[in-house]
């Protein structure tokens, strides 16, 4: 009975419930992604994988510049009095930004293809740019759903669209469509996400074009954008460097190792940490509750993520040749190293949401500037030694994030941040 009582108490925790929904979503994503990864690994050559890496990298950078994460976070954090104005402004900003990014990516398709020496990239990159024009139809509603902590809907939308993307990609790859399998898989999934959000969240923009409080939205979002852009650069700078200096074939092996190695772990981390920002925002004015929520969230997340990463890395020599094929055996040491590099990310991502919730975004921005510069220099220095040394360097650099996370925890919860009622002094730091 005691175990049952504890289990019921655990399920009543809002963070666990939200993380649970996101976890189910990510589980479905990973199952379908595993099918896709196996199919692609069996069918595609390392060169094909290299082309896919370029497509995903380009899309990832463009997606950051749409400002969706920064604008969405401001909607989550906004006061009730300002909410409608901020939503309206965010809606029109989304159209301006997404339309601009669509045009820029289409124009850059040819130079990107020439940079990597493959004309096969031109038309897929142009086609993929059209996806940005779907995003403004649902971005504000997605942020409102997150603001109301209805993460079950977010989980359902992301899980469903991810499954559609992965399964269609696998099907088209079997049909011999090459890199177009990835592009068409994404194209057919985004409208599904839009329908789910529109069905579950009512909101309509004002009839007139207005940018009221645009400075407030952009000032907050600019810091998030800077952080997201630097994080995206770090996630992809090794692809850019490996592809440029070691060739598309080496990039394909390296991208496979990342995709098969850290994919599951990163998705589980996303499932837990994506629940943290609204969870922390609810109590951001009360230091005691915030501290309790922060450490409980990190502890509960680590209980799941750390054993998963250790298990996956230790079993890699056995499951890679069986599931993916003998041609990927050379990627196993890189895969194991990349798996282990995910471990420091758990605490780091938690502290990012902590800083954002208490309006201390610039601390994270400054660190990201320093860390990204150091990370890039290290990779440029070691790339000539091969992809395994690059992976080891990624692991070492990620450990530095743990040091920063420790500093953040001490800074946010130190006594100077407290007022007499154990609340934060709500004066913005930026």
C-alpha positions as MATLAB code, in Angstrom:
seq = 'XXXXXXXXXXXXXXXXXXXXXXXXXXXXXXXXXXXXXXXXXXXXXXXXXXXXXXXXXXXXXXXXXXXXXXXXXXXXXXXXXXXXXXXXXXXXXXXXXXXXXXXXXXXXXXXXXXXXXXXXXXXXXXXXXXXXXXXXXXXXXXXXXXXXXXXXXXXXXXXXXXXXXXXXXXXXXXXXXXXXXXXXXXXXXXXXXXXXXXXXXXXXXXXXXXXXXXXXXXXXXXXXXXXXXXXXXXXXXXXXXXXXXXXXXXXXXXXXXXXXXXXXXXXXXXXXXXXXXXXXXXXXXXXXXXXXXXXXXXXXXXXXXXXXXXXXXXXXXXXXXXXXXXXXXXXXXXXXXXXXXXXXXXXXXXXXXXXXXXXXXXXXXXXXXXXXXXXXXXXXXXXXXXXXXXXXXXXXXXXXXXXXXXXXXXXXXXXXXXXXXXXXXXXXXX';
ca = [
       0.000    0.000    0.000;
       2.881    2.357    0.774;
       4.277    1.813   -2.722;
       0.877    2.470   -4.286;
       0.504    5.673   -2.245;
       3.953    6.893   -3.310;
       3.193    6.058   -6.927;
      -0.062    8.023   -6.805;
       1.757   10.959   -5.210;
       4.386   10.819   -7.938;
       1.732   10.863  -10.661;
       0.058   13.868   -9.042;
       3.202   15.932   -9.555;
       2.592   18.401  -12.433;
       6.167   18.176  -13.693;
       6.013   14.377  -13.799;
       2.645   14.432  -15.586;
       3.855   16.892  -18.204;
       7.167   15.089  -18.591;
       5.249   11.843  -18.868;
       3.183   13.130  -21.770;
       6.291   14.515  -23.457;
       8.068   11.240  -22.719;
       5.335    9.208  -24.423;
       5.552   11.562  -27.388;
       9.308   11.173  -27.592;
       9.016    7.389  -27.182;
       6.698    7.184  -30.186;
       9.057    9.517  -32.016;
      12.057    7.356  -31.223;
      10.324    4.109  -32.197;
       9.381    5.538  -35.584;
      12.791    7.235  -35.881;
      14.511    3.932  -35.130;
      12.611    2.315  -37.996;
      13.661    5.165  -40.270;
      17.282    5.078  -39.099;
      17.506    1.330  -39.716;
      15.958    1.679  -43.185;
      18.215    4.587  -44.155;
      21.307    2.843  -42.779;
      20.501   -0.258  -44.815;
      19.716    1.619  -48.039;
      21.813    4.795  -48.026;
      25.545    5.132  -48.484;
      27.668    7.387  -46.221;
      27.521    9.949  -49.044;
      23.692    9.910  -48.957;
      23.826   10.348  -45.185;
      26.120   13.304  -45.689;
      23.585   14.991  -47.969;
      20.848   14.421  -45.388;
      23.096   15.981  -42.738;
      23.398   19.127  -44.867;
      19.599   19.296  -45.333;
      18.907   18.941  -41.593;
      21.653   21.425  -40.706;
      20.306   24.054  -43.102;
      16.755   23.571  -41.858;
      17.896   23.781  -38.239;
      19.622   27.127  -38.731;
      16.699   28.575  -40.670;
      14.267   27.412  -38.023;
      16.219   29.276  -35.338;
      16.023   32.539  -37.302;
      12.233   32.312  -37.470;
      12.394   33.539  -33.842;
       9.742   30.959  -32.883;
      11.452   29.933  -29.637;
      12.016   33.502  -28.469;
       8.563   34.793  -29.390;
       6.910   31.694  -27.952;
       8.803   32.003  -24.670;
       7.666   35.614  -24.299;
       4.037   34.516  -24.698;
       4.554   31.912  -21.970;
       6.085   34.480  -19.626;
       3.813   37.481  -20.395;
       1.410   38.931  -17.825;
      -2.332   38.516  -18.415;
      -2.729   42.243  -19.084;
      -0.200   42.203  -21.907;
      -1.000   38.777  -23.307;
      -3.353   39.703  -26.163;
      -1.120   42.515  -27.412;
       1.952   40.297  -27.297;
       0.128   37.482  -29.106;
      -0.991   39.845  -31.875;
       2.481   41.291  -32.292;
       4.011   37.808  -32.242;
       1.630   36.673  -34.983;
       2.644   39.427  -37.390;
       6.324   39.112  -36.474;
       6.102   35.401  -37.274;
       4.868   36.189  -40.778;
       7.610   38.756  -41.361;
      10.377   36.513  -40.063;
       9.196   33.221  -41.571;
       8.608   34.807  -44.965;
      12.079   36.351  -44.897;
      13.770   33.088  -43.922;
      11.914   31.209  -46.673;
      13.226   33.646  -49.263;
      16.775   33.636  -47.864;
      17.030   29.823  -47.770;
      15.770   29.577  -51.347;
      18.413   32.081  -52.465;
      21.183   30.315  -50.533;
      20.345   26.847  -51.865;
      22.768   27.142  -54.795;
      25.749   28.499  -52.760;
      25.224   25.807  -50.092;
      25.139   23.086  -52.732;
      28.360   24.440  -54.285;
      30.025   24.629  -50.842;
      29.519   20.881  -50.385;
      30.074   20.054  -54.049;
      26.685   18.497  -54.781;
      24.009   19.956  -57.047;
      21.601   17.352  -55.659;
      20.989   19.720  -52.726;
      19.627   22.713  -54.659;
      16.002   21.735  -55.317;
      15.451   19.963  -51.944;
      16.641   23.061  -50.059;
      14.394   25.337  -52.126;
      11.402   23.046  -51.570;
      12.083   22.847  -47.832;
      12.069   26.654  -47.562;
       8.318   26.640  -48.269;
       7.713   24.936  -44.911;
       8.440   28.223  -43.137;
       5.234   29.646  -44.646;
       3.149   27.074  -42.736;
       4.587   27.939  -39.328;
       2.840   31.307  -38.638;
      -0.534   29.545  -38.777;
       0.126   27.722  -35.494;
       3.116   29.186  -33.601;
       1.093   31.538  -31.358;
      -1.399   28.798  -30.507;
       1.422   26.403  -29.671;
       2.874   28.991  -27.254;
      -0.533   29.541  -25.622;
      -0.958   25.805  -25.122;
       2.458   25.687  -23.493;
       1.597   28.724  -21.349;
      -1.477   26.905  -20.029;
       0.665   23.854  -19.267;
      -1.435   21.649  -21.553;
       1.604   19.746  -22.660;
      -0.484   16.679  -23.464;
      -1.564   18.508  -26.635;
       2.026   19.516  -27.463;
       3.096   15.912  -26.957;
       0.338   14.580  -29.185;
       1.091   17.067  -31.960;
       4.841   16.497  -31.900;
       4.549   12.732  -31.548;
       2.052   12.420  -34.385;
       3.940   14.686  -36.782;
       7.245   12.983  -35.925;
       5.821    9.530  -36.605;
       4.424   10.691  -39.942;
       7.757   12.272  -40.889;
       9.795    9.225  -39.960;
       7.551    6.576  -41.481;
       7.004    8.462  -44.734;
      10.744    9.129  -44.972;
      11.414    5.412  -44.566;
       8.791    4.526  -47.203;
      10.115    7.019  -49.751;
      13.693    5.909  -49.069;
      12.686    2.325  -49.893;
      11.158    3.644  -53.107;
      14.551    5.094  -54.029;
      13.823    8.817  -53.652;
      17.106    9.649  -51.903;
      17.308   12.986  -50.112;
      13.776   13.814  -51.301;
      12.492   11.177  -48.876;
      13.492   13.445  -45.976;
      12.056   16.605  -47.549;
       8.693   15.061  -48.451;
       8.422   13.400  -45.035;
       8.700   16.799  -43.351;
       6.291   18.406  -45.810;
       3.500   15.929  -45.162;
       3.834   16.168  -41.357;
       3.701   19.927  -40.727;
       0.053   20.412  -41.765;
      -0.879   17.704  -39.229;
       0.758   19.676  -36.429;
      -1.054   22.836  -37.563;
      -4.452   21.075  -37.530;
      -3.930   19.676  -34.015;
      -2.952   23.052  -32.524;
      -5.752   24.918  -34.287;
      -8.299   22.373  -33.091;
      -7.207   22.526  -29.436;
      -6.476   26.234  -28.916;
      -8.783   29.065  -29.926;
      -7.116   32.352  -30.721;
      -7.554   34.854  -33.512;
      -5.264   37.743  -34.423;
      -6.579   41.288  -34.642;
      -7.896   42.329  -38.038;
      -5.447   45.221  -38.282;
      -1.689   44.885  -38.682;
      -0.246   46.052  -35.351;
       3.127   45.667  -33.676;
       2.195   46.896  -30.210;
       4.887   46.115  -27.612;
       7.133   44.874  -30.400;
      10.213   46.150  -28.603;
       9.348   44.138  -25.510;
       8.819   41.012  -27.590;
      11.993   41.496  -29.629;
      14.154   42.452  -26.640;
      13.159   39.281  -24.818;
      13.204   37.183  -27.950;
      16.549   38.538  -29.156;
      18.345   37.010  -26.183;
      16.561   33.696  -26.699;
      17.400   33.920  -30.406;
      21.062   34.545  -29.663;
      21.198   31.591  -27.281;
      19.276   29.324  -29.662;
      21.435   30.355  -32.606;
      24.634   29.682  -30.709;
      23.270   26.352  -29.468;
      22.305   25.423  -33.022;
      25.762   26.433  -34.223;
      27.331   24.182  -31.591;
      25.043   21.305  -32.539;
      26.043   21.637  -36.178;
      29.492   23.203  -36.309;
      31.090   19.758  -36.199;
      28.986   18.725  -39.220;
      30.094   21.828  -41.084;
      33.767   21.317  -40.236;
      33.822   17.553  -40.855;
      31.950   17.929  -44.150;
      34.196   20.730  -45.365;
      37.586   19.293  -44.340;
      37.035   15.504  -44.389;
      34.414   15.202  -47.136;
      30.767   14.205  -47.445;
      31.506   10.479  -46.902;
      33.173   11.144  -43.532;
      30.304   13.467  -42.676;
      27.873   10.648  -43.444;
      29.585    8.280  -40.984;
      29.807   11.006  -38.345;
      26.150   12.009  -38.841;
      25.060    8.376  -38.572;
      26.947    8.021  -35.283;
      25.263   11.133  -33.909;
      21.842   10.156  -35.187;
      21.993    6.585  -33.893;
      23.969    7.459  -30.763;
      22.629   10.619  -29.194;
      19.227   10.723  -30.904;
      17.363    8.678  -28.297;
      19.087   10.346  -25.342;
      18.565   13.878  -26.658;
      14.886   13.225  -27.274;
      14.414   11.935  -23.731;
      16.227   15.005  -22.370;
      13.957   17.207  -24.487;
      10.919   15.393  -23.081;
      11.889   16.267  -19.518;
      13.453   19.697  -19.940;
      10.730   21.091  -22.228;
       8.357   20.757  -19.273;
      10.614   22.807  -17.013;
      10.207   26.338  -18.373;
       6.445   26.776  -17.710;
       6.856   24.718  -14.500;
       9.527   27.132  -13.214;
       7.696   30.239  -14.468;
       4.700   29.448  -12.247;
       6.796   29.987   -9.088;
       9.509   32.326  -10.367;
       8.681   34.943   -7.705;
       9.163   32.477   -4.824;
      12.748   31.337   -4.321;
      11.909   28.424   -2.027;
       9.369   26.858   -4.365;
      11.564   27.500   -7.390;
      14.555   25.881   -5.696;
      12.476   22.870   -4.705;
      11.067   22.473   -8.206;
      14.463   22.876   -9.835;
      16.305   20.232   -7.826;
      13.388   17.797   -7.897;
      13.148   18.174  -11.676;
      16.864   17.562  -12.191;
      16.828   14.564   -9.857;
      13.811   12.928  -11.483;
      15.157   13.570  -14.965;
      18.563   12.097  -14.085;
      16.999    8.907  -12.725;
      15.739    8.132  -16.212;
      18.325    9.711  -18.514;
      21.645    8.654  -16.961;
      20.949    4.873  -16.903;
      19.555    5.088  -20.452;
      22.706    6.748  -21.790;
      25.031    4.308  -20.016;
      23.026    1.325  -21.252;
      22.928    2.564  -24.835;
      26.654    3.311  -24.987;
      27.657   -0.026  -23.428;
      25.502   -2.053  -25.836;
      26.569   -0.201  -29.009;
      29.125   -2.824  -30.132;
      26.376   -5.436  -30.125;
      23.368   -3.670  -31.641;
      25.016   -1.544  -34.363;
      26.131   -4.417  -36.659;
      22.938   -6.382  -36.014;
      20.435   -3.565  -36.538;
      22.176   -1.176  -38.904;
      24.579   -3.454  -40.768;
      28.290   -4.256  -40.874;
      29.130   -1.199  -42.988;
      28.597    1.034  -39.936;
      30.904   -0.880  -37.534;
      33.607    1.764  -38.029;
      31.228    4.328  -36.520;
      30.883    2.477  -33.160;
      33.694    4.282  -31.238;
      32.327    7.634  -32.410;
      28.793    6.577  -31.447;
      29.845    5.571  -27.910;
      31.737    8.837  -27.390;
      28.780   10.883  -28.607;
      26.440    8.966  -26.270;
      28.585    9.871  -23.275;
      28.781   13.518  -24.371;
      25.039   13.813  -23.722;
      25.405   13.232  -19.952;
      26.409   16.831  -19.023;
      23.505   18.244  -21.066;
      20.893   17.161  -18.480;
      21.921   19.678  -15.823;
      22.908   22.339  -18.349;
      19.503   22.400  -20.070;
      17.792   22.612  -16.685;
      19.815   25.679  -15.740;
      19.001   27.307  -19.094;
      15.286   27.114  -18.285;
      16.012   28.337  -14.754;
      17.772   31.465  -16.054;
      15.035   32.149  -18.617;
      12.282   31.814  -16.007;
      13.841   34.452  -13.711;
      14.625   36.846  -16.580;
      18.387   36.396  -16.401;
      18.764   35.366  -20.017;
      21.915   37.380  -20.675;
      24.019   35.201  -18.383;
      23.279   32.271  -20.652;
      23.854   34.381  -23.760;
      27.300   35.522  -22.580;
      28.312   31.965  -21.705;
      27.091   30.699  -25.070;
      29.203   33.302  -26.852;
      32.319   32.221  -24.949;
      31.619   28.506  -25.187;
      30.706   28.493  -28.888;
      33.886   30.349  -29.796;
      36.017   27.938  -27.752;
      34.146   24.919  -29.131;
      34.660   26.014  -32.733;
      38.386   26.657  -32.252;
      38.897   23.239  -30.654;
      37.123   21.429  -33.491;
      39.071   23.329  -36.155;
      42.299   22.356  -34.388;
      41.527   18.619  -34.121;
      39.526   17.850  -37.301;
      42.700   16.819  -39.172;
      43.032   13.854  -36.760;
      39.716   12.300  -37.807;
      36.119   12.007  -36.679;
      36.837   10.022  -33.476;
      39.082   12.796  -32.142;
      36.371   15.298  -33.089;
      33.842   13.250  -31.058;
      36.196   13.083  -28.047;
      36.635   16.861  -28.234;
      32.844   17.278  -28.237;
      32.663   15.181  -25.034;
      35.368   17.216  -23.286;
      33.781   20.521  -24.277;
      30.350   19.412  -23.050;
      31.825   18.797  -19.603;
      32.588   22.531  -19.444;
      28.828   23.142  -19.522;
      28.531   21.340  -16.191;
      30.911   23.883  -14.659;
      28.774   26.729  -15.953;
      25.613   24.982  -14.668;
      27.112   24.794  -11.177;
      27.853   28.532  -11.248;
      24.292   29.298  -12.410;
      22.743   27.302   -9.569;
      24.850   29.152   -6.981;
      24.116   32.541   -8.555;
      20.348   32.160   -8.850;
      19.822   30.749   -5.378;
      22.343   32.828   -3.455;
      21.046   34.939   -0.555;
      21.489   38.263   -2.400;
      18.649   37.242   -4.726;
      16.218   37.077   -1.842;
      13.993   39.724   -0.327;
      12.271   39.602    3.018;
       9.365   37.447    1.852;
      11.624   34.831    0.290;
      10.688   36.146   -3.153;
      12.843   37.270   -6.005;
      13.386   40.953   -6.423;
      11.552   41.133   -9.725;
      13.730   43.800  -11.238;
      14.814   42.562  -14.671;
      18.502   42.032  -15.117;
      18.397   42.743  -18.808;
];
